[in-house]
């Protein structure tokens, strides 16, 4: 069985960014939630450039 990575995680100076395919948002949100628990915000972005939300301390947040 062939597996394929459907996301990329980037660490910026203050935030994490998870870049994923549009059809893989559920997995990207899970990863973003886990990354944000360790500190810093984690932003989910699709591979076509859409910002799909942000997590802070393991919780989704409204953009501030």
Secondary structure as GFF3:
##gff-version 3
##sequence-region A 1 64
A	DSSP	beta_strand	7	11	.	.	.	ID=ss1
A	DSSP	beta_strand	15	20	.	.	.	ID=ss2
A	DSSP	three_ten_helix	22	24	.	.	.	ID=ss3
A	DSSP	alpha_helix	25	37	.	.	.	ID=ss4
A	DSSP	beta_strand	41	46	.	.	.	ID=ss5
A	DSSP	beta_strand	51	56	.	.	.	ID=ss6
A	DSSP	beta_strand	59	61	.	.	.	ID=ss7
###
